[in-house]
Each structure stands twice: as C-alpha cells, then as structure tokens.
Amino acid sequence: MAYSLLPIAGIDLVNLAPYNSQVIGSTTVSVPTEGPLGLETFGSDGLRYVFAQAGAAITASTATCSINASTFVATASAGTYLSPTTTMASGDYGWFSKASV
C-alpha cells in the first residue's frame, strides 16, 4: 500500500476519497474532503498520483485511464494512469497513479 512522500497528511492513495454533499441554490454538489482536483503527490511506491474525478464508471485498477488536464475528469480509455483499487462510479473522487519517469 502506497503512502504520500510529500507533506500532505491524511490522504488515502488506495481507496476512494470521501466527499460531502452541499446544496448550493437548488443544486446538490459533491465536495471532496481532499483536493483540490489536480493535486499531485509522489507515493512510496515510486509512482506519481493525481487527484481526479471519475467522468463515468471505472473498473478497479484500470490501467488505461486518461485525465483531462483542465477539468481533471478521468475516463477509462486511451491513457496511462491507473485507477484506484476500488471500482468508481461516475462522480467519485480518487487518486490515479502513473509512473513518474
């Protein structure tokens, strides 16, 4: 199990990130308790991790995820990132890993 090597305390690089639901006007919005989206850290396993939101359902440990560089929304196709070890539903937040070299 990897853990962050940078001074970011309390993050879980393996499982989905928790979030809170907040009502803004008449819309319910999911706000992650970690972040912001696009935050990066290096793990003890030698990988770089990027915090992103699933744009659709993503199977656990999918190794072909791509992350949009402006919205930080991840999809399970044509990429080089590895999804978390837990299956993600659309809208879930998590840490996606990638070789740092």
C-alpha positions as CSV (number, residue, x, y, z in Angstrom):
1,M,0.0,0.0,0.0
2,A,1.5,3.3,-1.0
3,Y,1.5,6.5,1.1
4,S,2.4,10.0,0.2
5,L,6.1,11.1,0.5
6,L,5.2,14.8,0.4
7,P,3.9,16.7,3.5
8,I,0.2,16.0,2.7
9,A,-1.3,14.4,5.8
10,G,-4.3,12.1,6.0
11,I,-4.8,11.2,2.3
12,D,-5.6,7.6,1.2
13,L,-3.9,6.9,-2.2
14,V,-5.6,3.5,-2.5
15,N,-9.4,3.9,-1.8
16,L,-12.0,6.4,-3.0
17,A,-11.8,9.9,-1.4
18,P,-14.7,10.8,0.8
19,Y,-17.0,13.8,0.0
20,N,-19.7,15.8,1.5
21,S,-22.9,16.8,-0.3
22,Q,-23.8,20.5,-0.1
23,V,-26.8,22.3,-1.5
24,I,-25.9,25.5,-3.5
25,G,-29.1,27.2,-4.5
26,S,-31.3,24.3,-5.6
27,T,-28.4,22.1,-6.8
28,T,-26.8,19.4,-4.7
29,V,-23.0,19.4,-5.2
30,S,-20.4,16.8,-4.1
31,V,-17.4,18.4,-2.4
32,P,-14.4,16.2,-1.8
33,T,-12.7,16.3,1.6
34,E,-9.4,16.1,-0.1
35,G,-8.1,18.1,-3.0
36,P,-8.2,20.3,-5.0
37,L,-8.7,18.4,-8.2
38,G,-5.4,18.1,-10.0
39,L,-3.4,17.9,-6.8
40,E,-0.3,15.7,-7.2
41,T,1.9,13.8,-4.8
42,F,4.5,11.1,-5.0
43,G,3.9,7.8,-3.4
44,S,6.3,5.5,-1.5
45,D,5.9,3.0,-4.4
46,G,7.7,5.4,-6.8
47,L,4.5,6.5,-8.6
48,R,3.1,10.0,-9.1
49,Y,-0.6,10.3,-8.0
50,V,-3.1,12.9,-9.4
51,F,-6.4,13.6,-7.6
52,A,-9.3,13.5,-10.1
53,Q,-13.0,12.8,-10.5
54,A,-14.4,9.9,-12.5
55,G,-16.3,11.0,-15.5
56,A,-18.0,7.6,-15.8
57,A,-17.9,4.3,-14.1
58,I,-14.3,3.0,-13.9
59,T,-13.4,-0.6,-13.0
60,A,-10.9,-1.1,-10.2
61,S,-7.3,-0.9,-11.2
62,T,-8.0,0.1,-14.8
63,A,-4.6,0.8,-16.3
64,T,-5.7,2.8,-19.4
65,C,-7.3,5.8,-17.7
66,S,-6.8,9.3,-19.1
67,I,-7.2,12.5,-17.2
68,N,-8.3,15.8,-18.8
69,A,-5.6,18.4,-17.9
70,S,-8.0,21.3,-17.5
71,T,-11.0,19.7,-15.7
72,F,-9.3,16.7,-14.0
73,V,-12.0,14.4,-15.0
74,A,-10.9,10.8,-15.6
75,T,-12.1,8.3,-18.2
76,A,-11.3,4.6,-18.6
77,S,-9.8,4.8,-22.1
78,A,-6.7,5.7,-24.0
79,G,-4.5,6.8,-21.1
80,T,-1.5,5.9,-19.0
81,Y,-3.0,6.3,-15.5
82,L,-4.0,3.5,-13.1
83,S,-7.4,3.9,-11.3
84,P,-7.8,3.3,-7.6
85,T,-8.2,-0.3,-6.4
86,T,-11.9,0.3,-5.8
87,T,-14.5,0.5,-8.6
88,M,-15.5,4.1,-9.2
89,A,-19.0,5.4,-10.1
90,S,-19.4,8.5,-12.2
91,G,-18.6,11.5,-9.9
92,D,-16.4,9.6,-7.4
93,Y,-13.1,11.1,-6.4
94,G,-9.8,9.3,-6.1
95,W,-6.1,9.2,-6.7
96,F,-4.9,8.0,-10.1
97,S,-1.3,6.7,-10.3
98,K,1.3,7.0,-13.1
99,A,4.9,6.1,-13.5
100,S,6.9,9.3,-12.6
101,V,9.7,8.6,-15.0
